[in-house]
């Protein structure tokens, strides 16, 4: 499966196209549901989902998604006795 970082260019392009075709307000309202679906499966995901449902501008979207990218990239893998 693709990593979040690999998906980001496509996510950003989707945002840009939506804003171009529908305007920033409507475009970002529609993108919120996509963001909520994308931001799952990592520690702190619920905090970011709560933030993305309030995004109003393309700039805000870039900022939050970049924060998530850095968080995931710098996250340490979980250690468990089952896989040592």
C-alpha positions as CSV (number, residue, x, y, z in Angstrom):
1,X,0.0,0.0,0.0
2,X,1.1,3.6,-0.6
3,X,2.4,5.6,2.3
4,X,0.7,8.8,3.3
5,X,3.6,10.7,2.0
6,X,3.3,9.1,-1.4
7,X,-0.4,10.0,-1.5
8,X,0.1,13.7,-0.7
9,X,0.7,15.0,-4.2
10,X,-2.5,13.4,-5.4
11,X,-4.4,14.7,-2.3
12,X,-3.0,18.2,-2.9
13,X,-3.9,18.1,-6.6
14,X,-7.5,16.9,-5.7
15,X,-7.8,20.0,-3.4
16,X,-6.5,22.3,-6.1
17,X,-8.9,21.0,-8.8
18,X,-11.8,21.2,-6.4
19,X,-11.0,24.8,-5.5
20,X,-10.5,25.7,-9.2
21,X,-13.8,24.3,-10.3
22,X,-16.0,25.2,-7.3
23,X,-14.3,28.1,-5.6
24,X,-12.3,28.0,-2.3
25,X,-15.3,28.0,0.0
26,X,-17.3,25.2,-1.6
27,X,-14.3,23.3,-2.7
28,X,-12.8,23.1,0.7
29,X,-16.2,22.2,2.3
30,X,-16.4,19.2,0.0
31,X,-12.8,18.2,0.7
32,X,-13.3,18.0,4.4
33,X,-15.0,14.6,4.2
34,X,-12.1,13.2,2.1
35,X,-9.6,14.5,4.6
36,X,-11.5,12.8,7.5
37,X,-11.4,9.5,5.5
38,X,-7.7,9.8,4.7
39,X,-6.5,10.6,8.3
40,X,-6.8,7.2,10.0
41,X,-4.5,4.6,11.4
42,X,-1.8,6.6,13.2
43,X,-1.4,8.0,16.7
44,X,-3.0,11.4,16.9
45,X,-5.3,10.8,13.9
46,X,-8.4,11.8,15.8
47,X,-6.9,15.2,16.7
48,X,-6.1,15.9,13.1
49,X,-9.6,14.7,11.9
50,X,-11.1,17.2,14.3
51,X,-9.0,19.9,12.8
52,X,-9.6,19.1,9.1
53,X,-13.4,19.3,9.5
54,X,-12.8,23.0,10.2
55,X,-10.5,23.7,7.2
56,X,-11.7,26.7,5.1
57,X,-8.8,27.5,2.8
58,X,-6.4,25.6,0.6
59,X,-3.5,27.1,2.6
60,X,-4.9,25.6,5.8
61,X,-5.2,22.2,4.1
62,X,-1.6,22.3,3.0
63,X,-0.5,23.3,6.5
64,X,-2.4,20.6,8.3
65,X,-1.5,17.8,5.8
66,X,2.1,18.8,6.0
67,X,2.0,18.6,9.8
68,X,0.5,15.1,9.5
69,X,3.2,14.1,6.9
70,X,6.0,15.2,9.3
71,X,4.3,13.5,12.3
72,X,4.0,10.2,10.4
73,X,7.5,10.4,8.9
74,X,9.0,11.0,12.3
75,X,6.9,8.4,14.2
76,X,8.8,5.5,15.7
77,X,7.4,2.1,15.0
78,X,5.6,0.4,17.8
79,X,7.6,-2.2,19.6
80,X,5.9,-5.4,20.8
81,X,7.1,-8.6,22.1
82,X,5.2,-10.5,19.4
83,X,7.4,-9.3,16.6
84,X,10.9,-9.1,18.2
